[in-house]
Amino acid sequence: MSTDTSLANDHLVDPDCIFCKLANHAIPARAVFEDDDIFAFEDLSPQATVHILIVPKRHIANLAATSDGDLEVLGKLLRAAAVIAADQGVSESGYRTVANVGRDGGQTVDHLHLHLLGGRHMGWPPG
């Protein structure tokens, strides 16, 4: 992974990462939430009526790559999920948040992200 030492919106980004590009507005996205640290947008291949991807603007590969220094942004990811779920109208009926880690975990983009899924019943166990 290459990590650019330049700053975009005061955050380190990977210039080759599609989620960094989306979060920093280098390419368009259907945004649903944004603050200084978090960006959320509609998934292009939704797996539920509501399927939002929530990413930190700073590049972090996945949960396994986090440290104690990432606790604040991890909390902000979860809080953003709750706010977005309310905005999308799925707080009352329920929703699922998922963070895939690594190839076997189903991670296809090497940038930490939460999937927020709602608007339909979620079975257990997931596939």
N, CA, C and O atoms as a GROMACS GRO file, in nm:
protein
  508
    1MET      N    1   0.083  -0.117   0.000
    1MET     CA    2   0.000   0.000   0.000
    1MET      C    3   0.088   0.123   0.000
    1MET      O    4   0.185   0.131   0.075
    2SER      N    5   0.053   0.218  -0.082
    2SER     CA    6   0.126   0.344  -0.080
    2SER      C    7   0.046   0.443   0.003
    2SER      O    8  -0.076   0.451  -0.011
    3THR      N    9   0.112   0.516   0.087
    3THR     CA   10   0.046   0.617   0.168
    3THR      C   11   0.104   0.752   0.134
    3THR      O   12   0.224   0.776   0.151
    4ASP      N   13   0.019   0.840   0.085
    4ASP     CA   14   0.058   0.975   0.049
    4ASP      C   15   0.080   1.054   0.178
    4ASP      O   16   0.002   1.042   0.272
    5THR      N   17   0.185   1.133   0.182
    5THR     CA   18   0.210   1.214   0.300
    5THR      C   19   0.142   1.349   0.291
    5THR      O   20   0.152   1.429   0.384
    6SER      N   21   0.072   1.376   0.181
    6SER     CA   22  -0.001   1.501   0.171
    6SER      C   23  -0.131   1.488   0.250
    6SER      O   24  -0.174   1.378   0.284
    7LEU      N   25  -0.191   1.602   0.277
    7LEU     CA   26  -0.316   1.604   0.350
    7LEU      C   27  -0.429   1.645   0.258
    7LEU      O   28  -0.413   1.732   0.172
    8ALA      N   29  -0.543   1.581   0.276
    8ALA     CA   30  -0.665   1.621   0.208
    8ALA      C   31  -0.770   1.636   0.317
    8ALA      O   32  -0.796   1.542   0.391
    9ASN      N   33  -0.828   1.754   0.327
    9ASN     CA   34  -0.922   1.781   0.435
    9ASN      C   35  -0.861   1.747   0.571
    9ASN      O   36  -0.931   1.696   0.659
   10ASP      N   37  -0.734   1.773   0.589
   10ASP     CA   38  -0.662   1.749   0.714
   10ASP      C   39  -0.650   1.602   0.752
   10ASP      O   40  -0.634   1.570   0.870
   11HIS      N   41  -0.658   1.511   0.656
   11HIS     CA   42  -0.649   1.368   0.685
   11HIS      C   43  -0.549   1.304   0.589
   11HIS      O   44  -0.543   1.340   0.472
   12LEU      N   45  -0.471   1.209   0.638
   12LEU     CA   46  -0.384   1.132   0.550
   12LEU      C   47  -0.469   1.041   0.463
   12LEU      O   48  -0.565   0.979   0.510
   13VAL      N   49  -0.435   1.035   0.337
   13VAL     CA   50  -0.510   0.952   0.244
   13VAL      C   51  -0.414   0.867   0.162
   13VAL      O   52  -0.296   0.898   0.149
   14ASP      N   53  -0.466   0.759   0.109
   14ASP     CA   54  -0.394   0.675   0.014
   14ASP      C   55  -0.443   0.717  -0.124
   14ASP      O   56  -0.561   0.700  -0.155
   15PRO      N   57  -0.355   0.772  -0.209
   15PRO     CA   58  -0.399   0.824  -0.338
   15PRO      C   59  -0.453   0.717  -0.433
   15PRO      O   60  -0.517   0.750  -0.533
   16ASP      N   61  -0.430   0.590  -0.403
   16ASP     CA   62  -0.480   0.481  -0.487
   16ASP      C   63  -0.609   0.419  -0.433
   16ASP      O   64  -0.665   0.328  -0.496
   17CYS      N   65  -0.657   0.465  -0.319
   17CYS     CA   66  -0.774   0.405  -0.254
   17CYS      C   67  -0.903   0.472  -0.301
   17CYS      O   68  -0.918   0.593  -0.291
   18ILE      N   69  -0.996   0.391  -0.352
   18ILE     CA   70  -1.122   0.446  -0.401
   18ILE      C   71  -1.204   0.510  -0.290
   18ILE      O   72  -1.270   0.611  -0.314
   19PHE      N   73  -1.201   0.454  -0.168
   19PHE     CA   74  -1.277   0.515  -0.060
   19PHE      C   75  -1.216   0.647  -0.015
   19PHE      O   76  -1.289   0.738   0.024
   20CYS      N   77  -1.083   0.659  -0.019
   20CYS     CA   78  -1.019   0.789   0.009
   20CYS      C   79  -1.063   0.892  -0.095
   20CYS      O   80  -1.092   1.006  -0.061
   21LYS      N   81  -1.067   0.849  -0.220
   21LYS     CA   82  -1.109   0.941  -0.327
   21LYS      C   83  -1.253   0.985  -0.310
   21LYS      O   84  -1.284   1.103  -0.328
   22LEU      N   85  -1.341   0.891  -0.274
   22LEU     CA   86  -1.482   0.925  -0.252
   22LEU      C   87  -1.496   1.019  -0.132
   22LEU      O   88  -1.566   1.120  -0.140
   23ALA      N   89  -1.431   0.986  -0.022
   23ALA     CA   90  -1.444   1.064   0.101
   23ALA      C   91  -1.389   1.204   0.088
   23ALA      O   92  -1.433   1.295   0.158
   24ASN      N   93  -1.294   1.223  -0.001
   24ASN     CA   94  -1.233   1.354  -0.020
   24ASN      C   95  -1.279   1.422  -0.148
   24ASN      O   96  -1.217   1.518  -0.195
   25HIS      N   97  -1.390   1.371  -0.205
   25HIS     CA   98  -1.459   1.433  -0.318
   25HIS      C   99  -1.378   1.439  -0.446
   25HIS      O  100  -1.402   1.524  -0.532
   26ALA      N  101  -1.281   1.348  -0.461
   26ALA     CA  102  -1.206   1.341  -0.586
   26ALA      C  103  -1.289   1.271  -0.694
   26ALA      O  104  -1.269   1.294  -0.813
   27ILE      N  105  -1.382   1.187  -0.651
   27ILE     CA  106  -1.480   1.126  -0.743
   27ILE      C  107  -1.617   1.137  -0.676
   27ILE      O  108  -1.625   1.136  -0.553
   28PRO      N  109  -1.724   1.146  -0.755
   28PRO     CA  110  -1.857   1.168  -0.697
   28PRO      C  111  -1.912   1.045  -0.626
   28PRO      O  112  -1.880   0.931  -0.659
   29ALA      N  113  -1.997   1.072  -0.528
   29ALA     CA  114  -2.067   0.968  -0.454
   29ALA      C  115  -2.205   1.020  -0.415
   29ALA      O  116  -2.227   1.141  -0.411
   30ARG      N  117  -2.295   0.929  -0.387
   30ARG     CA  118  -2.427   0.968  -0.337
   30ARG      C  119  -2.418   0.975  -0.184
   30ARG      O  120  -2.455   0.882  -0.112
   31ALA      N  121  -2.368   1.088  -0.138
   31ALA     CA  122  -2.341   1.109   0.004
   31ALA      C  123  -2.470   1.118   0.084
   31ALA      O  124  -2.569   1.174   0.039
   32VAL      N  125  -2.465   1.062   0.206
   32VAL     CA  126  -2.579   1.072   0.298
   32VAL      C  127  -2.538   1.134   0.432
   32VAL      O  128  -2.623   1.173   0.511
   33PHE      N  129  -2.406   1.143   0.457
   33PHE     CA  130  -2.357   1.197   0.584
   33PHE      C  131  -2.212   1.238   0.564
   33PHE      O  132  -2.136   1.172   0.493
   34GLU      N  133  -2.175   1.349   0.630
   34GLU     CA  134  -2.035   1.389   0.628
   34GLU      C  135  -2.008   1.483   0.745
   34GLU      O  136  -2.088   1.572   0.776
   35ASP      N  137  -1.894   1.460   0.810
   35ASP     CA  138  -1.841   1.556   0.907
   35ASP      C  139  -1.690   1.564   0.884
   35ASP      O  140  -1.642   1.521   0.779
   36ASP      N  141  -1.617   1.617   0.977
   36ASP     CA  142  -1.473   1.636   0.957
   36ASP      C  143  -1.398   1.504   0.943
   36ASP      O  144  -1.293   1.499   0.878
   37ASP      N  145  -1.449   1.397   1.004
   37ASP     CA  146  -1.376   1.270   1.009
   37ASP      C  147  -1.441   1.154   0.935
   37ASP      O  148  -1.373   1.056   0.903
   38ILE      N  149  -1.570   1.163   0.907
   38ILE     CA  150  -1.647   1.050   0.855
   38ILE      C  151  -1.718   1.091   0.727
   38ILE      O  152  -1.764   1.204   0.713
   39PHE      N  153  -1.728   0.997   0.634
   39PHE     CA  154  -1.804   1.016   0.511
   39PHE      C  155  -1.888   0.892   0.489
   39PHE      O  156  -1.839   0.780   0.507
   40ALA      N  157  -2.013   0.909   0.452
   40ALA     CA  158  -2.102   0.795   0.427
   40ALA      C  159  -2.176   0.816   0.297
   40ALA      O  160  -2.217   0.927   0.262
   41PHE      N  161  -2.193   0.706   0.225
   41PHE     CA  162  -2.255   0.714   0.092
   41PHE      C  163  -2.330   0.585   0.061
   41PHE      O  164  -2.306   0.481   0.123
   42GLU      N  165  -2.422   0.594  -0.035
   42GLU     CA  166  -2.501   0.478  -0.075
   42GLU      C  167  -2.413   0.377  -0.147
   42GLU      O  168  -2.330   0.414  -0.231
   43ASP      N  169  -2.431   0.249  -0.115
   43ASP     CA  170  -2.358   0.142  -0.182
   43ASP      C  171  -2.410   0.130  -0.326
   43ASP      O  172  -2.530   0.137  -0.349
   44LEU      N  173  -2.320   0.112  -0.420
   44LEU     CA  174  -2.359   0.099  -0.561
   44LEU      C  175  -2.424  -0.034  -0.593
   44LEU      O  176  -2.492  -0.048  -0.695
   45SER      N  177  -2.404  -0.134  -0.506
   45SER     CA  178  -2.465  -0.265  -0.524
   45SER      C  179  -2.537  -0.304  -0.395
   45SER      O  180  -2.491  -0.391  -0.321
   46PRO      N  181  -2.650  -0.237  -0.367
   46PRO     CA  182  -2.715  -0.255  -0.237
   46PRO      C  183  -2.765  -0.397  -0.213
   46PRO      O  184  -2.818  -0.463  -0.303
   47GLN      N  185  -2.746  -0.443  -0.089
   47GLN     CA  186  -2.790  -0.576  -0.047
   47GLN      C  187  -2.913  -0.568   0.041
   47GLN      O  188  -2.959  -0.670   0.093
   48ALA      N  189  -2.967  -0.448   0.060
   48ALA     CA  190  -3.088  -0.425   0.137
   48ALA      C  191  -3.148  -0.294   0.087
   48ALA      O  192  -3.084  -0.219   0.013
   49THR      N  193  -3.271  -0.266   0.129
   49THR     CA  194  -3.336  -0.141   0.090
   49THR      C  195  -3.249  -0.022   0.125
   49THR      O  196  -3.235   0.071   0.046
   50VAL      N  197  -3.190  -0.025   0.244
   50VAL     CA  198  -3.093   0.076   0.288
   50VAL      C  199  -2.958   0.005   0.296
   50VAL      O  200  -2.944  -0.092   0.371
   51HIS      N  201  -2.861   0.052   0.221
   51HIS     CA  202  -2.725  -0.002   0.227
   51HIS      C  203  -2.628   0.115   0.210
   51HIS      O  204  -2.606   0.164   0.100
   52ILE      N  205  -2.574   0.157   0.323
   52ILE     CA  206  -2.485   0.272   0.328
   52ILE      C  207  -2.346   0.226   0.370
   52ILE      O  208  -2.334   0.140   0.458
   53LEU      N  209  -2.242   0.281   0.309
   53LEU     CA  210  -2.104   0.257   0.350
   53LEU      C  211  -2.056   0.378   0.429
   53LEU      O  212  -2.072   0.493   0.385
   54ILE      N  213  -1.998   0.352   0.545
   54ILE     CA  214  -1.952   0.459   0.634
   54ILE      C  215  -1.802   0.442   0.651
   54ILE      O  216  -1.755   0.338   0.697
   55VAL      N  217  -1.726   0.544   0.612
   55VAL     CA  218  -1.580   0.534   0.611
   55VAL      C  219  -1.515   0.650   0.686
   55VAL      O  220  -1.567   0.761   0.686
   56PRO      N  221  -1.401   0.623   0.750
   56PRO     CA  222  -1.323   0.735   0.801
   56PRO      C  223  -1.255   0.804   0.682
   56PRO      O  224  -1.216   0.738   0.586
   57LYS      N  225  -1.241   0.934   0.689
   57LYS     CA  226  -1.171   1.006   0.582
   57LYS      C  227  -1.022   0.974   0.582
   57LYS      O  228  -0.958   0.975   0.477
   58ARG      N  229  -0.968   0.948   0.698
   58ARG     CA  230  -0.828   0.908   0.709
   58ARG      C  231  -0.816   0.761   0.670
   58ARG      O  232  -0.899   0.680   0.712
   59HIS      N  233  -0.716   0.728   0.592
   59HIS     CA  234  -0.702   0.590   0.547
   59HIS      C  235  -0.657   0.498   0.661
   59HIS      O  236  -0.552   0.518   0.722
   60ILE      N  237  -0.740   0.397   0.686
   60ILE     CA  238  -0.710   0.287   0.777
   60ILE      C  239  -0.750   0.162   0.700
   60ILE      O  240  -0.863   0.155   0.651
   61ALA      N  241  -0.663   0.064   0.689
   61ALA     CA  242  -0.691  -0.052   0.604
   61ALA      C  243  -0.812  -0.132   0.650
   61ALA      O  244  -0.896  -0.168   0.568
   62ASN      N  245  -0.823  -0.160   0.781
   62ASN     CA  246  -0.935  -0.238   0.834
   62ASN      C  247  -0.927  -0.236   0.986
   62ASN      O  248  -0.838  -0.173   1.044
   63LEU      N  249  -1.020  -0.305   1.052
   63LEU     CA  250  -1.020  -0.307   1.199
   63LEU      C  251  -0.891  -0.364   1.256
   63LEU      O  252  -0.844  -0.318   1.360
   64ALA      N  253  -0.835  -0.464   1.188
   64ALA     CA  254  -0.711  -0.526   1.237
   64ALA      C  255  -0.594  -0.428   1.236
   64ALA      O  256  -0.496  -0.448   1.307
   65ALA      N  257  -0.603  -0.324   1.155
   65ALA     CA  258  -0.495  -0.227   1.143
   65ALA      C  259  -0.513  -0.108   1.238
   65ALA      O  260  -0.434  -0.013   1.232
   66THR      N  261  -0.614  -0.112   1.324
   66THR     CA  262  -0.636   0.000   1.416
   66THR      C  263  -0.550  -0.014   1.541
   66THR      O  264  -0.496  -0.120   1.572
   67SER      N  265  -0.538   0.098   1.612
   67SER     CA  266  -0.463   0.101   1.739
   67SER      C  267  -0.543   0.185   1.838
   67SER      O  268  -0.650   0.237   1.806
   68ASP      N  269  -0.489   0.198   1.958
   68ASP     CA  270  -0.555   0.280   2.059
   68ASP      C  271  -0.572   0.424   2.010
   68ASP      O  272  -0.664   0.493   2.054
   69GLY      N  273  -0.485   0.469   1.923
   69GLY     CA  274  -0.496   0.604   1.867
   69GLY      C  275  -0.615   0.622   1.775
   69GLY      O  276  -0.647   0.735   1.737
   70ASP      N  277  -0.682   0.513   1.738
   70ASP     CA  278  -0.798   0.519   1.648
   70ASP      C  279  -0.931   0.511   1.722
   70ASP      O  280  -1.036   0.509   1.659
   71LEU      N  281  -0.927   0.507   1.855
   71LEU     CA  282  -1.050   0.489   1.932
   71LEU      C  283  -1.154   0.597   1.903
   71LEU      O  284  -1.273   0.568   1.893
   72GLU      N  285  -1.110   0.721   1.889
   72GLU     CA  286  -1.205   0.829   1.864
   72GLU      C  287  -1.275   0.812   1.730
   72GLU      O  288  -1.397   0.825   1.723
   73VAL      N  289  -1.200   0.783   1.625
   73VAL     CA  290  -1.264   0.768   1.494
   73VAL      C  291  -1.352   0.643   1.490
   73VAL      O  292  -1.454   0.642   1.420
   74LEU      N  293  -1.315   0.538   1.563
   74LEU     CA  294  -1.400   0.418   1.568
   74LEU      C  295  -1.534   0.451   1.635
   74LEU      O  296  -1.639   0.405   1.590
   75GLY      N  297  -1.530   0.529   1.741
   75GLY     CA  298  -1.653   0.572   1.806
   75GLY      C  299  -1.737   0.659   1.714
   75GLY      O  300  -1.860   0.648   1.712
   76LYS      N  301  -1.671   0.744   1.638
   76LYS     CA  302  -1.743   0.831   1.544
   76LYS      C  303  -1.809   0.749   1.433
   76LYS      O  304  -1.918   0.783   1.387
   77LEU      N  305  -1.744   0.640   1.389
   77LEU     CA  306  -1.806   0.552   1.288
   77LEU      C  307  -1.937   0.495   1.341
   77LEU      O  308  -2.038   0.496   1.271
   78LEU      N  309  -1.934   0.444   1.464
   78LEU     CA  310  -2.054   0.384   1.522
   78LEU      C  311  -2.163   0.488   1.547
   78LEU      O  312  -2.281   0.462   1.523
   79ARG      N  313  -2.124   0.605   1.594
   79ARG     CA  314  -2.223   0.711   1.616
   79ARG      C  315  -2.284   0.757   1.484
   79ARG      O  316  -2.405   0.782   1.477
   80ALA      N  317  -2.202   0.768   1.380
   80ALA     CA  318  -2.255   0.804   1.249
   80ALA      C  319  -2.356   0.700   1.201
   80ALA      O  320  -2.457   0.736   1.142
   81ALA      N  321  -2.330   0.573   1.227
   81ALA     CA  322  -2.424   0.468   1.187
   81ALA      C  323  -2.559   0.490   1.253
   81ALA      O  324  -2.662   0.477   1.187
   82ALA      N  325  -2.561   0.523   1.381
   82ALA     CA  326  -2.687   0.546   1.451
   82ALA      C  327  -2.761   0.668   1.394
   82ALA      O  328  -2.883   0.664   1.377
   83VAL      N  329  -2.688   0.774   1.365
   83VAL     CA  330  -2.749   0.895   1.309
   83VAL      C  331  -2.805   0.865   1.170
   83VAL      O  332  -2.917   0.904   1.139
   84ILE      N  333  -2.728   0.797   1.088
   84ILE     CA  334  -2.771   0.764   0.952
   84ILE      C  335  -2.893   0.671   0.955
   84ILE      O  336  -2.987   0.689   0.877
   85ALA      N  337  -2.891   0.572   1.044
   85ALA     CA  338  -3.006   0.480   1.055
   85ALA      C  339  -3.133   0.559   1.087
   85ALA      O  340  -3.239   0.531   1.030
   86ALA      N  341  -3.124   0.655   1.176
   86ALA     CA  342  -3.240   0.739   1.209
   86ALA      C  343  -3.283   0.820   1.086
   86ALA      O  344  -3.401   0.827   1.055
   87ASP      N  345  -3.186   0.881   1.018
   87ASP     CA  346  -3.216   0.960   0.899
   87ASP      C  347  -3.280   0.876   0.789
   87ASP      O  348  -3.365   0.926   0.714
   88GLN      N  349  -3.240   0.749   0.779
   88GLN     CA  350  -3.291   0.659   0.675
   88GLN      C  351  -3.421   0.590   0.716
   88GLN      O  352  -3.480   0.517   0.637
   89GLY      N  353  -3.465   0.612   0.840
   89GLY     CA  354  -3.592   0.558   0.886
   89GLY      C  355  -3.590   0.412   0.926
   89GLY      O  356  -3.693   0.346   0.923
   90VAL      N  357  -3.472   0.359   0.964
   90VAL     CA  358  -3.465   0.218   1.002
   90VAL      C  359  -3.431   0.196   1.150
   90VAL      O  360  -3.411   0.082   1.192
   91SER      N  361  -3.424   0.303   1.228
   91SER     CA  362  -3.391   0.288   1.370
   91SER      C  363  -3.495   0.205   1.444
   91SER      O  364  -3.458   0.118   1.524
   92GLU      N  365  -3.620   0.229   1.420
   92GLU     CA  366  -3.727   0.158   1.492
   92GLU      C  367  -3.736   0.012   1.452
   92GLU      O  368  -3.749  -0.075   1.538
   93SER      N  369  -3.729  -0.017   1.323
   93SER     CA  370  -3.743  -0.155   1.276
   93SER      C  371  -3.616  -0.236   1.295
   93SER      O  372  -3.621  -0.358   1.306
   94GLY      N  373  -3.503  -0.168   1.298
   94GLY     CA  374  -3.374  -0.234   1.319
   94GLY      C  375  -3.287  -0.233   1.195
   94GLY      O  376  -3.335  -0.215   1.083
   95TYR      N  377  -3.160  -0.252   1.218
   95TYR     CA  378  -3.061  -0.250   1.110
   95TYR      C  379  -2.940  -0.327   1.155
   95TYR      O  380  -2.928  -0.363   1.272
   96ARG      N  381  -2.850  -0.353   1.063
   96ARG     CA  382  -2.727  -0.425   1.093
   96ARG      C  383  -2.610  -0.340   1.049
   96ARG      O  384  -2.615  -0.273   0.946
   97THR      N  385  -2.502  -0.343   1.129
   97THR     CA  386  -2.375  -0.285   1.087
   97THR      C  387  -2.274  -0.398   1.077
   97THR      O  388  -2.269  -0.487   1.162
   98VAL      N  389  -2.193  -0.394   0.972
   98VAL     CA  390  -2.095  -0.500   0.946
   98VAL      C  391  -1.963  -0.435   0.908
   98VAL      O  392  -1.959  -0.341   0.828
   99ALA      N  393  -1.854  -0.487   0.966
   99ALA     CA  394  -1.719  -0.447   0.925
   99ALA      C  395  -1.647  -0.575   0.883
   99ALA      O  396  -1.608  -0.656   0.967
  100ASN      N  397  -1.630  -0.593   0.754
  100ASN     CA  398  -1.557  -0.709   0.703
  100ASN      C  399  -1.407  -0.682   0.717
  100ASN      O  400  -1.361  -0.570   0.693
  101VAL      N  401  -1.331  -0.786   0.755
  101VAL     CA  402  -1.187  -0.771   0.773
  101VAL      C  403  -1.116  -0.880   0.695
  101VAL      O  404  -1.134  -0.999   0.722
  102GLY      N  405  -1.034  -0.840   0.598
  102GLY     CA  406  -0.954  -0.934   0.521
  102GLY      C  407  -1.036  -1.012   0.418
  102GLY      O  408  -1.158  -1.007   0.415
  103ARG      N  409  -0.963  -1.083   0.335
  103ARG     CA  410  -1.024  -1.157   0.224
  103ARG      C  411  -1.126  -1.259   0.274
  103ARG      O  412  -1.237  -1.265   0.222
  104ASP      N  413  -1.089  -1.340   0.373
  104ASP     CA  414  -1.182  -1.441   0.423
  104ASP      C  415  -1.302  -1.380   0.493
  104ASP      O  416  -1.407  -1.443   0.503
  105GLY      N  417  -1.287  -1.259   0.543
  105GLY     CA  418  -1.398  -1.187   0.606
  105GLY      C  419  -1.488  -1.117   0.507
  105GLY      O  420  -1.591  -1.062   0.545
  106GLY      N  421  -1.451  -1.120   0.379
  106GLY     CA  422  -1.534  -1.058   0.276
  106GLY      C  423  -1.498  -0.915   0.243
  106GLY      O  424  -1.573  -0.848   0.173
  107GLN      N  425  -1.384  -0.865   0.294
  107GLN     CA  426  -1.344  -0.727   0.264
  107GLN      C  427  -1.292  -0.719   0.122
  107GLN      O  428  -1.200  -0.791   0.084
  108THR      N  429  -1.352  -0.630   0.041
  108THR     CA  430  -1.310  -0.615  -0.098
  108THR      C  431  -1.239  -0.483  -0.126
  108THR      O  432  -1.173  -0.468  -0.229
  109VAL      N  433  -1.252  -0.386  -0.035
  109VAL     CA  434  -1.179  -0.259  -0.046
  109VAL      C  435  -1.097  -0.244   0.081
  109VAL      O  436  -1.151  -0.248   0.191
  110ASP      N  437  -0.966  -0.225   0.065
  110ASP     CA  438  -0.876  -0.215   0.180
  110ASP      C  439  -0.878  -0.076   0.242
  110ASP      O  440  -0.777  -0.006   0.244
  111HIS      N  441  -0.994  -0.040   0.293
  111HIS     CA  442  -1.016   0.084   0.367
  111HIS      C  443  -1.127   0.053   0.466
  111HIS      O  444  -1.235   0.009   0.426
  112LEU      N  445  -1.102   0.075   0.593
  112LEU     CA  446  -1.201   0.046   0.695
  112LEU      C  447  -1.336   0.107   0.658
  112LEU      O  448  -1.344   0.224   0.621
  113HIS      N  449  -1.441   0.027   0.666
  113HIS     CA  450  -1.574   0.078   0.640
  113HIS      C  451  -1.678  -0.009   0.709
  113HIS      O  452  -1.660  -0.130   0.728
  114LEU      N  453  -1.787   0.055   0.747
  114LEU     CA  454  -1.902  -0.014   0.800
  114LEU      C  455  -2.010  -0.019   0.693
  114LEU      O  456  -2.033   0.080   0.623
  115HIS      N  457  -2.073  -0.133   0.681
  115HIS     CA  458  -2.194  -0.144   0.601
  115HIS      C  459  -2.310  -0.122   0.697
  115HIS      O  460  -2.316  -0.187   0.802
  116LEU      N  461  -2.402  -0.034   0.664
  116LEU     CA  462  -2.525  -0.018   0.738
  116LEU      C  463  -2.635  -0.073   0.648
  116LEU      O  464  -2.660  -0.020   0.540
  117LEU      N  465  -2.700  -0.180   0.694
  117LEU     CA  466  -2.804  -0.246   0.615
  117LEU      C  467  -2.936  -0.241   0.691
  117LEU      O  468  -2.940  -0.270   0.810
  118GLY      N  469  -3.043  -0.206   0.622
  118GLY     CA  470  -3.174  -0.200   0.686
  118GLY      C  471  -3.285  -0.200   0.584
  118GLY      O  472  -3.262  -0.202   0.463
  119GLY      N  473  -3.406  -0.199   0.636
  119GLY     CA  474  -3.523  -0.197   0.549
  119GLY      C  475  -3.574  -0.335   0.512
  119GLY      O  476  -3.668  -0.347   0.433
  120ARG      N  477  -3.514  -0.438   0.568
  120ARG     CA  478  -3.561  -0.575   0.549
  120ARG      C  479  -3.516  -0.658   0.668
  120ARG      O  480  -3.426  -0.617   0.743
  121HIS      N  481  -3.578  -0.774   0.686
  121HIS     CA  482  -3.538  -0.863   0.794
  121HIS      C  483  -3.401  -0.922   0.764
  121HIS      O  484  -3.374  -0.964   0.651
  122MET      N  485  -3.314  -0.925   0.864
  122MET     CA  486  -3.181  -0.983   0.851
  122MET      C  487  -3.180  -1.120   0.918
  122MET      O  488  -3.215  -1.133   1.035
  123GLY      N  489  -3.141  -1.221   0.844
  123GLY     CA  490  -3.132  -1.355   0.899
  123GLY      C  491  -3.004  -1.375   0.980
  123GLY      O  492  -2.910  -1.297   0.968
  124TRP      N  493  -3.004  -1.480   1.062
  124TRP     CA  494  -2.885  -1.515   1.138
  124TRP      C  495  -2.869  -1.664   1.136
  124TRP      O  496  -2.970  -1.734   1.154
  125PRO      N  497  -2.754  -1.720   1.117
  125PRO     CA  498  -2.628  -1.648   1.101
  125PRO      C  499  -2.614  -1.594   0.959
  125PRO      O  500  -2.672  -1.648   0.865
  126PRO      N  501  -2.536  -1.486   0.944
  126PRO     CA  502  -2.512  -1.435   0.809
  126PRO      C  503  -2.424  -1.532   0.731
  126PRO      O  504  -2.359  -1.618   0.790
  127GLY      N  505  -2.423  -1.518   0.600
  127GLY     CA  506  -2.346  -1.607   0.513
  127GLY      C  507  -2.203  -1.584   0.530
  127GLY      O  508  -2.122  -1.649   0.465
   0.00000   0.00000   0.00000
